[in-house]
Amino acid sequence: MSRAQPQEKKGRTGRAFCALLLATSVLALLRPTALHAQETELRGEVSESAILSDQQRRARQLTKANTQVKPAPADTAPTGNTPTAYVPASDGALPDDTDPSQAGANSIFDPPATIDDSGADKPPTVQPRRPSTAKQGASADADKAKDKTKAADKKKPGKATDQTTTGTTPDGTAADDADQDTANRRVLTVDSVDRQKLDPGAERTDAIEGQKKKLEDDPYAATGIKVGSFLLRPTLEQGVAVTSNADSSAGGKSAVLSETALRFSAASDWRENSAVIDGYGNFRNTISGQKINEARGRIQGTYNVDLDNELRAIAKLGYEIAPESASAPDAIAGVKSQPIRQTVDGSLGVEKDVGKMRFALTGAVSHDIYGDAELTDGTSLSQKDQDNTLYTATLRTGYEISPALTPFAEIELGRRVYDQRIDNKGFERSSTRLGARAGIEVDMGEKLKGEFSAGWLREAIDDKNLEAISGATINADLKWSPERGTIIGLTGRTTVEGTTNAGESGDILYSGRLTGERQIRADLTGNAALGLDWRNYTGSDGHDMTLSAEAGLTWWLNRYVGLTSRARTEKLTSNLPGRNYTANSIYLGLKLQR
């Protein structure tokens, strides 16, 4: 053999080795691996000694293949008992490594053996974990891999029990096994488990106590007191008022008054039906100036019952006590204090919806009781001839043209009966009532809600010598909120007032109020009101007009205590003699609520 042949052989060996490295790299890239293998650990840096050992091992395998595998002669046909020799498809190609003695001696460029590959075809499921549990699991897997490697080494013929600690073996593979065992240990480490991606749902969150609380819409609103199945919201107001006209009369004088006001509202929290109880009380006593000692108040309960077939029932019952107004048409002059008037009223209504049609029938009863008047000369004057009871029945029919608008029309029939059929002046005051109205209901939620109506009302008195009381009627109850924190209200009412003055039938009183409330700040609330009263006397051209204006502020120190103040002016103008007056007042007080 010439010297050129070994050199040519060495060249072919180098080219075959390079081709082998390229094919091994391509196969490693194309080899399917578990999805989490890309996330858990890379192979790490490969040392030069490991690369050299791999090249030496590959060279030994190539030399062994060239000496053992011989191509069969062309004229020799294989028999059934003669194995067919492996013929490389190209120069430098190697046969499959089936030698048991080489088991476990894989190349450092081969991917690490998969341990417990039972779930390789299933997508990995990342479960919420605690670091301690994950580390324990990783340590257990590493121990299992180590045990499997030791078991494989024990089965290799001609090897020591633990080749990772005995240096090299006669065939020179002990060092390769040590490197491979080191690579496997590098893949399965505790740190690699810690670097796995964590499910976002398993991340820690802040404590509930540390989260931001939702701000209240009104941090100074009354919280209320739980009483049985009702939530009670009481308010107590105490202050001092300075007024130029203590009793709002033509002969009134200035005074400094102590004013106490108590208001409350109780609403039920029942699952079905509902009940509401409202009430107020106002007490005025003189500190200095004109003597005033009066009390007024009212309490009313409303009960709503939902019946079957879109049928509802509403029941109301109320009681009111107050002194008569010194500016009333039939006010008694020369009294120590104005006589007391009591009113007991109640109603029962039934409402029914049929498609877009709305029907309501309401019956009401109101009974007025007048107390005796205590005169300045020490005598008393009975007013029992003014006690009367008013019975009314009202039928309303409406049609809902939209959820926000429902026009309606109603008819009212009634009868006023005096306890004393003929009064002290000899007149029979009982009367028959007839009225008709048309209006519209508005329901736009918090923006606008209420109703407005107009019509005609007539009360025909039984005594033929007295003219019937009749006239147009206007009624309104609207709430409008142009923006959050602002409420504008409009109320209107038409009232028939009777009298026991000789030859007089009575009058019709029109009352209107425009109110506004504005939450300037969370702890500062402003309110204002404008009022107009018009009284038209029946049987004459007499009339009274009363104008009033009021403005106030309430500054809340906290949720339960606030300072309140208001200024008010009122003026009555009449074409009848001795009725004009003007009253101005300023109030400052402390307000408590719960």
C-alpha positions as CSV (number, residue, x, y, z in Angstrom):
1,M,0.0,0.0,0.0
2,S,1.3,3.4,-1.0
3,R,1.5,6.4,1.3
4,A,-1.3,8.2,-0.7
5,Q,-3.8,5.5,0.2
6,P,-3.7,6.2,4.0
7,Q,-4.0,9.9,3.3
8,E,-7.0,9.3,1.0
9,K,-8.6,7.1,3.6
10,K,-8.1,9.7,6.3
11,G,-9.8,12.3,4.0
12,R,-12.7,10.1,3.4
13,T,-13.0,9.5,7.2
14,G,-13.0,13.2,7.9
15,R,-15.6,13.9,5.3
16,A,-17.8,11.1,6.7
17,F,-17.4,12.4,10.2
18,C,-18.5,15.9,9.1
19,A,-21.5,14.4,7.3
20,L,-22.4,12.4,10.4
21,L,-22.3,15.5,12.6
22,L,-24.5,17.4,10.1
23,A,-27.0,14.6,9.9
24,T,-27.0,14.2,13.7
25,S,-27.8,17.9,14.1
26,V,-30.6,17.8,11.6
27,L,-32.1,14.7,13.2
28,A,-31.9,16.3,16.6
29,L,-33.8,19.3,15.4
30,L,-36.5,17.2,13.7
31,R,-36.8,14.7,16.6
32,P,-40.2,15.3,18.4
33,T,-39.7,16.3,22.0
34,A,-42.1,17.2,24.8
35,L,-43.4,20.7,24.7
36,H,-42.1,21.5,28.1
37,A,-38.6,20.5,27.1
38,Q,-38.3,23.9,25.5
39,E,-39.2,25.6,28.7
40,T,-37.5,23.6,31.4
41,E,-33.7,23.4,30.5
42,L,-31.2,23.8,27.8
43,R,-28.3,21.3,27.4
44,G,-25.8,23.9,28.6
45,E,-22.2,24.4,27.6
46,V,-20.3,21.4,26.1
47,S,-16.7,21.1,27.3
48,E,-13.8,20.5,24.9
49,S,-12.9,17.2,26.6
50,A,-16.4,15.9,26.0
51,I,-16.3,16.8,22.3
52,L,-12.9,15.1,22.0
53,S,-14.2,12.0,23.7
54,D,-17.2,11.9,21.4
55,Q,-14.9,12.2,18.3
56,Q,-12.7,9.4,19.5
57,R,-15.7,7.1,20.2
58,R,-17.1,7.9,16.7
59,A,-13.7,7.1,15.2
60,R,-13.6,3.7,17.0
61,Q,-17.1,2.9,15.8
62,L,-16.1,3.7,12.2
63,T,-13.0,1.6,12.3
64,K,-14.9,-1.3,13.7
65,A,-17.6,-1.0,11.0
66,N,-15.0,-1.0,8.2
67,T,-13.3,-4.2,9.6
68,Q,-16.4,-6.2,10.4
69,V,-18.8,-5.4,7.6
70,K,-17.7,-6.9,4.3
71,P,-19.8,-6.6,1.1
72,A,-20.9,-10.0,-0.2
73,P,-19.6,-11.1,-3.6
74,A,-21.8,-10.3,-6.5
75,D,-22.1,-13.9,-7.6
76,T,-23.1,-15.2,-4.2
77,A,-26.8,-15.3,-3.4
78,P,-27.9,-15.2,0.2
79,T,-29.5,-18.2,1.7
80,G,-32.2,-18.4,4.3
81,N,-29.8,-19.1,7.1
82,T,-27.1,-16.6,6.1
83,P,-27.7,-13.1,7.3
84,T,-27.3,-10.4,4.8
85,A,-24.4,-8.1,5.5
86,Y,-25.0,-4.4,5.9
87,V,-23.8,-2.4,2.9
88,P,-23.4,1.3,3.5
89,A,-25.4,3.5,1.1
90,S,-22.5,6.0,1.0
91,D,-18.9,6.3,1.9
92,G,-18.4,6.8,5.6
93,A,-22.0,5.7,6.6
94,L,-22.3,3.8,9.9
95,P,-24.6,0.9,10.7
96,D,-27.1,1.0,13.5
97,D,-25.4,0.7,16.9
98,T,-26.8,-2.6,18.2
99,D,-23.8,-3.7,20.3
100,P,-25.1,-4.3,23.8
101,S,-21.7,-3.4,25.2
102,Q,-22.3,0.2,23.9
103,A,-25.7,0.6,25.6
104,G,-25.9,3.9,27.3
105,A,-22.9,5.3,25.5
106,N,-24.7,7.9,23.6
107,S,-23.2,11.0,22.0
108,I,-23.2,14.3,23.9
109,F,-25.0,15.7,20.9
110,D,-28.0,13.4,21.2
111,P,-31.0,14.7,23.1
112,P,-31.2,13.5,26.7
113,A,-33.3,10.4,27.3
114,T,-36.8,11.1,28.3
115,I,-37.7,9.9,31.7
116,D,-41.3,8.6,32.2
117,D,-42.5,9.5,28.7
118,S,-46.0,8.2,29.3
119,G,-47.6,11.6,28.8
120,A,-45.4,12.8,25.9
121,D,-48.4,13.0,23.5
122,K,-50.5,15.0,26.0
123,P,-50.2,18.8,26.2
124,P,-48.6,19.8,29.5
125,T,-50.9,21.2,32.1
126,V,-49.4,23.8,34.4
127,Q,-50.9,23.6,37.8
128,P,-50.7,26.1,40.5
129,R,-47.8,25.1,42.7
130,R,-45.9,26.0,45.8
131,P,-42.1,26.3,45.5
132,S,-41.5,23.6,48.2
133,T,-43.8,21.1,46.4
134,A,-42.1,21.7,43.0
135,K,-38.6,21.3,44.4
136,Q,-39.6,18.0,46.1
137,G,-41.1,16.7,42.8
138,A,-37.9,17.7,40.9
139,S,-35.7,16.0,43.4
140,A,-37.7,12.8,43.2
141,D,-37.5,12.8,39.4
142,A,-33.7,13.3,39.6
143,D,-33.4,10.3,42.0
144,K,-35.5,8.1,39.7
145,A,-33.3,9.0,36.7
146,K,-30.1,8.3,38.7
147,D,-31.5,4.9,39.7
148,K,-32.4,4.0,36.1
149,T,-28.9,4.9,34.9
150,K,-27.3,2.8,37.6
151,A,-29.5,-0.2,36.7
152,A,-28.6,0.1,33.1
153,D,-24.9,0.2,34.0
154,K,-25.2,-3.0,36.1
155,K,-26.5,-4.9,33.1
156,K,-23.5,-4.0,30.9
157,P,-21.1,-7.0,30.6
158,G,-17.5,-6.4,31.7
159,K,-18.2,-3.2,33.6
160,A,-17.8,-2.3,37.2
161,T,-20.8,-1.8,39.5
162,D,-20.3,2.0,39.6
163,Q,-18.4,3.2,36.6
164,T,-18.9,6.8,37.4
165,T,-16.3,6.4,40.2
166,T,-13.8,3.9,38.7
167,G,-12.1,6.0,36.1
168,T,-11.7,4.3,32.7
169,T,-12.6,0.8,31.5
170,P,-10.7,-1.3,29.0
171,D,-12.8,-0.2,26.1
172,G,-12.5,3.5,27.1
173,T,-16.2,4.1,27.6
174,A,-16.3,4.9,31.3
175,A,-15.4,8.6,30.8
176,D,-18.2,8.8,28.2
177,D,-20.7,7.4,30.7
178,A,-19.6,9.9,33.3
179,D,-20.1,12.8,30.9
180,Q,-23.5,11.4,29.9
181,D,-24.6,11.0,33.5
182,T,-23.4,14.6,34.3
183,A,-25.5,15.8,31.3
184,N,-28.6,14.0,32.5
185,R,-28.1,15.4,36.0
186,R,-27.8,18.9,34.5
187,V,-31.2,18.5,32.7
188,L,-33.1,17.5,35.8
189,T,-32.3,20.1,38.5
190,V,-34.3,21.9,41.0
191,D,-33.5,25.3,39.5
192,S,-34.9,24.2,36.1
193,V,-38.3,23.5,37.8
194,D,-38.3,26.9,39.4
195,R,-37.9,28.5,36.0
196,Q,-41.1,27.0,34.6
197,K,-43.8,29.5,33.6
198,L,-46.4,30.1,36.3
199,D,-50.1,30.1,35.5
200,P,-51.3,33.7,35.9
201,G,-54.3,32.5,37.8
202,A,-52.0,31.1,40.5
203,E,-50.2,34.4,41.2
204,R,-50.6,35.9,44.6
205,T,-53.0,38.9,45.0
206,D,-53.2,41.6,47.6
207,A,-55.2,41.0,50.7
208,I,-58.9,41.9,50.7
209,E,-58.2,44.5,53.5
210,G,-55.6,46.2,51.3
211,Q,-57.8,46.7,48.3
212,K,-59.3,50.2,47.6
213,K,-62.8,50.6,48.9
214,K,-65.6,51.9,46.6
215,L,-66.4,55.5,47.4
216,E,-69.9,56.3,48.6
217,D,-72.2,58.4,46.5
218,D,-73.1,60.4,49.6
219,P,-70.7,59.9,52.5
220,Y,-72.9,62.1,54.7
221,A,-76.2,60.4,54.1
222,A,-78.0,59.0,57.2
223,T,-77.4,55.3,57.7
224,G,-80.6,54.6,59.6
225,I,-81.5,52.5,62.6
226,K,-82.8,48.9,62.1
227,V,-86.1,48.5,64.0
228,G,-87.6,45.1,63.4
229,S,-88.3,44.8,59.7
230,F,-88.1,48.6,59.2
231,L,-85.2,51.0,58.6
232,L,-85.8,54.1,60.6
233,R,-84.1,57.4,59.7
234,P,-84.7,60.1,62.3
235,T,-83.6,63.7,62.2
236,L,-83.5,66.2,65.1
237,E,-83.0,69.9,64.6
238,Q,-82.6,72.5,67.3
239,G,-82.0,76.2,66.8
240,V,-82.9,79.8,67.4
241,A,-84.9,82.1,65.1
242,V,-85.2,85.8,65.0
243,T,-88.4,87.1,63.3
244,S,-90.1,90.4,62.7
245,N,-93.6,88.8,62.8
246,A,-93.9,85.9,65.3
247,D,-97.4,84.7,64.2
248,S,-97.5,85.9,60.5
249,S,-100.5,88.2,61.0
250,A,-101.4,91.8,60.4
251,G,-100.8,92.6,64.0
252,G,-97.7,90.4,64.6
253,K,-94.7,91.6,66.5
254,S,-91.0,90.6,66.6
255,A,-89.6,87.8,68.7
256,V,-86.7,85.5,69.4
257,L,-88.0,81.9,69.2
258,S,-86.6,78.5,70.1
259,E,-87.5,76.1,67.4
260,T,-87.3,72.3,67.6
261,A,-88.1,70.0,64.7
262,L,-88.2,66.2,64.6
263,R,-88.6,64.3,61.4
264,F,-88.5,60.6,60.7
265,S,-89.0,58.1,57.9
266,A,-89.4,54.3,58.3
267,A,-89.4,52.0,55.3
268,S,-89.9,48.2,55.4
269,D,-87.6,45.7,53.8
270,W,-90.2,43.0,53.1
271,R,-89.7,40.7,50.1
272,E,-93.2,41.3,48.9
273,N,-95.4,44.4,49.4
274,S,-94.0,47.5,51.2
275,A,-94.9,50.0,53.9
276,V,-93.6,53.5,54.6
277,I,-94.3,55.6,57.7
278,D,-93.4,59.3,57.6
279,G,-93.8,62.0,60.3
280,Y,-92.7,65.3,61.6
281,G,-93.1,67.5,64.6
282,N,-92.4,71.3,65.1
283,F,-92.3,73.2,68.3
284,R,-91.9,76.9,68.7
285,N,-91.5,78.8,72.0
286,T,-90.8,82.4,72.8
287,I,-87.4,83.3,74.3
288,S,-88.2,87.0,74.1
289,G,-90.7,89.2,72.3
290,Q,-94.3,88.2,71.3
291,K,-95.6,85.2,73.2
292,I,-95.7,82.1,71.0
293,N,-96.2,78.6,72.3
294,E,-97.4,76.2,69.6
295,A,-96.9,72.7,68.3
296,R,-97.7,71.1,65.0
297,G,-97.1,67.7,63.5
298,R,-98.2,64.9,61.2
299,I,-97.8,61.2,60.8
300,Q,-98.8,59.1,57.8
301,G,-98.5,55.5,56.8
302,T,-98.7,54.0,53.3
303,Y,-99.1,50.3,52.6
304,N,-98.8,48.8,49.1
305,V,-100.1,45.3,48.3
306,D,-99.5,43.4,45.1
307,L,-102.5,41.3,44.2
308,D,-102.9,38.8,41.4
309,N,-103.5,39.6,37.8
310,E,-101.7,42.9,37.7
311,L,-103.9,44.2,40.5
312,R,-102.4,46.5,43.2
313,A,-103.9,48.0,46.4
314,I,-102.7,51.1,48.2
315,A,-103.9,52.1,51.6
316,K,-103.0,55.3,53.5
317,L,-103.8,56.6,56.9
318,G,-102.7,59.9,58.5
319,Y,-103.2,62.2,61.4
320,E,-102.3,65.9,61.7
321,I,-102.5,68.5,64.4
322,A,-101.7,72.2,64.1
323,P,-102.9,75.6,65.2
324,E,-105.1,77.5,62.9
325,S,-103.4,80.2,60.9
326,A,-103.7,83.7,62.1
327,S,-104.1,84.8,58.5
328,A,-107.0,82.4,57.7
329,P,-110.2,84.0,56.4
330,D,-112.2,82.9,59.4
331,A,-109.5,83.5,62.1
332,I,-110.8,84.6,65.4
333,A,-109.4,87.9,66.7
334,G,-108.6,88.5,70.4
335,V,-107.4,85.0,71.4
336,K,-104.6,84.1,73.7
337,S,-103.4,81.5,71.2
338,Q,-104.8,80.1,68.0
339,P,-107.2,77.2,68.4
340,I,-106.1,73.7,67.5
341,R,-107.3,72.0,64.4
342,Q,-107.0,68.2,64.0
343,T,-107.4,66.1,60.8
344,V,-107.7,62.4,60.4
345,D,-107.6,61.1,56.9
346,G,-107.4,57.8,55.1
347,S,-107.7,56.3,51.6
348,L,-107.9,53.0,49.8
349,G,-107.1,52.6,46.1
350,V,-107.1,49.8,43.7
351,E,-105.1,49.9,40.5
352,K,-105.4,47.6,37.5
353,D,-103.3,47.3,34.2
354,V,-104.9,45.9,31.1
355,G,-102.4,46.0,28.3
356,K,-101.5,49.6,27.9
357,M,-104.6,50.8,29.7
358,R,-104.4,51.9,33.3
359,F,-107.3,52.0,35.7
360,A,-107.5,53.2,39.3
361,L,-110.3,53.7,41.7
362,T,-109.7,55.5,45.0
363,G,-111.9,56.2,47.9
364,A,-110.9,58.8,50.6
365,V,-112.2,60.1,53.9
366,S,-111.0,63.2,55.8
367,H,-112.4,64.5,59.1
368,D,-111.6,67.9,60.5
369,I,-112.0,68.7,64.2
370,Y,-111.8,72.3,65.4
371,G,-110.9,73.1,69.1
372,D,-112.4,75.8,71.2
373,A,-110.8,79.3,71.0
374,E,-109.5,80.8,74.3
375,L,-110.3,84.5,74.3
376,T,-108.2,87.2,76.1
377,D,-111.2,88.0,78.4
378,G,-111.0,84.5,79.9
379,T,-114.0,83.0,78.0
380,S,-113.9,80.3,75.3
381,L,-115.7,80.1,72.0
382,S,-116.8,76.7,70.6
383,Q,-116.1,75.9,67.0
384,K,-117.9,72.6,66.8
385,D,-120.1,73.9,64.0
386,Q,-117.0,73.7,61.8
387,D,-116.4,70.0,62.3
388,N,-117.0,68.2,59.0
389,T,-116.2,65.0,57.1
390,L,-115.4,64.9,53.4
391,Y,-116.0,61.6,51.4
392,T,-114.6,61.3,47.9
393,A,-114.4,58.7,45.2
394,T,-112.0,59.2,42.2
395,L,-111.9,57.1,39.0
396,R,-108.8,57.5,36.8
397,T,-108.2,56.0,33.3
398,G,-104.9,56.3,31.5
399,Y,-103.2,55.0,28.4
400,E,-99.5,54.3,28.3
401,I,-98.2,55.8,25.0
402,S,-94.6,55.0,26.1
403,P,-92.9,53.8,29.3
404,A,-92.2,57.4,30.2
405,L,-95.6,59.0,29.3
406,T,-99.1,58.1,30.4
407,P,-101.9,60.6,29.8
408,F,-104.9,60.2,32.0
409,A,-108.3,61.6,32.8
410,E,-110.2,61.3,36.1
411,I,-113.6,62.1,37.6
412,E,-114.2,62.9,41.3
413,L,-117.4,62.6,43.2
414,G,-117.8,63.6,46.9
415,R,-119.9,64.7,49.7
416,R,-119.0,67.1,52.6
417,V,-121.0,66.5,55.7
418,Y,-120.9,68.8,58.7
419,D,-121.4,67.3,62.2
420,Q,-123.8,70.1,63.0
421,R,-126.3,70.2,60.1
422,I,-127.1,73.9,60.8
423,D,-124.3,76.1,62.1
424,N,-124.5,78.7,64.8
425,K,-125.4,81.3,62.2
426,G,-128.3,79.3,60.8
427,F,-126.8,78.1,57.6
428,E,-126.9,74.5,56.3
429,R,-123.2,74.0,55.2
430,S,-123.2,70.5,53.8
431,S,-122.3,70.2,50.1
432,T,-121.9,68.0,47.1
433,R,-118.6,67.8,45.3
434,L,-118.0,67.2,41.5
435,G,-114.7,67.5,39.6
436,A,-113.0,66.5,36.5
437,R,-109.3,66.6,35.6
438,A,-106.9,65.6,32.8
439,G,-103.2,65.3,33.0
440,I,-100.1,63.2,32.3
441,E,-97.8,61.0,34.3
442,V,-94.1,61.2,33.6
443,D,-91.6,58.5,34.6
444,M,-88.0,59.0,33.3
445,G,-86.3,57.5,36.2
446,E,-84.2,59.8,38.3
447,K,-84.2,62.4,35.6
448,L,-87.9,63.4,35.8
449,K,-90.8,61.8,37.6
450,G,-94.3,62.9,38.7
451,E,-97.6,64.1,37.3
452,F,-99.4,67.2,36.3
453,S,-103.1,67.8,35.9
454,A,-105.7,70.6,35.4
455,G,-109.4,70.6,35.5
456,W,-112.5,72.1,37.2
457,L,-114.0,71.6,40.6
458,R,-117.4,72.5,42.1
459,E,-119.0,72.2,45.5
460,A,-122.7,73.0,45.7
461,I,-123.8,73.9,49.2
462,D,-127.2,72.6,50.4
463,D,-128.3,76.0,51.6
464,K,-129.8,77.8,48.7
465,N,-128.8,81.2,50.1
466,L,-125.1,80.3,49.7
467,E,-123.3,80.3,46.3
468,A,-121.5,77.2,45.1
469,I,-117.8,77.2,45.4
470,S,-116.3,76.5,41.9
471,G,-113.2,77.2,39.9
472,A,-110.3,75.8,37.9
473,T,-108.0,73.3,39.6
474,I,-104.3,72.8,39.1
475,N,-102.3,69.9,40.7
476,A,-98.7,69.0,40.3
477,D,-96.0,66.9,41.9
478,L,-92.8,66.8,39.8
479,K,-89.2,66.1,40.6
480,W,-86.5,67.0,38.1
481,S,-82.8,66.3,38.3
482,P,-80.8,68.2,35.6
483,E,-77.5,66.8,36.9
484,R,-76.3,64.6,39.7
485,G,-76.6,66.3,43.1
486,T,-79.3,68.7,42.0
487,I,-83.0,68.2,42.5
488,I,-85.7,70.7,41.5
489,G,-89.3,70.1,42.6
490,L,-92.6,71.6,41.7
491,T,-95.7,71.1,43.7
492,G,-99.2,72.5,43.2
493,R,-102.4,72.0,45.0
494,T,-106.0,73.3,44.9
495,T,-108.0,73.3,48.1
496,V,-111.6,74.2,48.9
497,E,-111.8,76.1,52.2
498,G,-115.1,76.4,54.0
499,T,-116.2,79.0,56.5
500,T,-118.9,79.7,59.1
501,N,-119.0,83.5,58.5
502,A,-122.5,84.7,57.9
503,G,-123.4,84.9,54.3
504,E,-120.1,83.6,53.0
505,S,-119.6,80.3,51.2
506,G,-115.8,80.0,51.4
507,D,-112.9,80.3,48.9
508,I,-110.6,78.3,46.7
509,L,-106.8,78.3,47.6
510,Y,-104.2,77.7,45.0
511,S,-100.8,76.8,46.4
512,G,-97.6,76.4,44.5
513,R,-93.9,75.7,45.5
514,L,-90.8,75.7,43.5
515,T,-87.9,74.1,45.4
516,G,-84.3,73.4,44.6
517,E,-81.6,71.4,46.4
518,R,-77.9,71.3,45.5
519,Q,-75.1,69.3,46.9
520,I,-72.4,72.0,46.6
521,R,-69.8,69.7,48.2
522,A,-70.0,66.3,49.9
523,D,-70.3,68.1,53.3
524,L,-72.2,71.2,52.1
525,T,-75.8,71.3,50.9
526,G,-77.8,74.3,49.7
527,N,-81.5,74.7,49.3
528,A,-83.9,77.4,48.1
529,A,-87.7,77.7,47.7
530,L,-90.2,80.1,46.1
531,G,-93.8,80.1,47.0
532,L,-97.0,81.6,45.7
533,D,-100.5,81.3,47.2
534,W,-103.6,82.7,45.7
535,R,-106.9,82.8,47.5
536,N,-110.1,83.6,45.6
537,Y,-113.2,84.4,47.7
538,T,-116.5,83.0,46.4
539,G,-119.4,85.5,46.2
540,S,-117.1,88.6,46.1
541,D,-114.1,90.0,44.3
542,G,-111.9,89.6,47.3
543,H,-108.5,87.9,47.0
544,D,-105.2,87.3,48.8
545,M,-101.8,86.8,47.3
546,T,-98.9,85.5,49.4
547,L,-95.3,85.5,48.1
548,S,-92.5,83.7,50.0
549,A,-88.8,83.0,49.4
550,E,-86.3,81.0,51.4
551,A,-82.6,80.0,51.2
552,G,-80.5,77.9,53.4
553,L,-77.2,76.0,53.9
554,T,-76.3,72.8,55.8
555,W,-72.7,72.1,56.6
556,W,-72.1,68.5,57.8
557,L,-69.3,68.1,60.4
558,N,-69.6,64.4,60.0
559,R,-72.3,61.8,59.0
560,Y,-74.4,62.6,62.1
561,V,-73.9,66.2,63.0
562,G,-74.3,69.4,60.9
563,L,-74.8,73.1,61.2
564,T,-77.8,74.6,59.4
565,S,-79.1,78.1,58.7
566,R,-81.8,79.7,56.6
567,A,-83.3,83.1,55.8
568,R,-87.0,83.5,54.9
569,T,-89.3,86.3,53.9
570,E,-93.1,86.3,53.4
571,K,-95.5,88.9,52.3
572,L,-99.3,88.8,52.0
573,T,-101.2,91.4,49.9
574,S,-105.0,91.5,50.0
575,N,-107.7,93.8,48.7
576,L,-109.6,93.2,51.9
577,P,-108.9,95.5,54.9
578,G,-106.7,94.4,57.8
579,R,-105.0,91.5,56.1
580,N,-101.7,92.7,54.8
581,Y,-98.5,91.7,56.6
582,T,-94.7,91.0,56.1
583,A,-92.6,88.6,58.0
584,N,-88.8,88.2,57.8
585,S,-86.8,85.7,59.8
586,I,-83.3,84.2,60.2
587,Y,-82.6,80.8,61.7
588,L,-79.4,79.1,63.0
589,G,-79.3,75.6,64.5
590,L,-77.7,72.2,64.9
591,K,-78.9,69.2,63.0
592,L,-78.6,65.6,64.1
593,Q,-79.4,62.6,62.0
594,R,-79.0,58.8,62.2
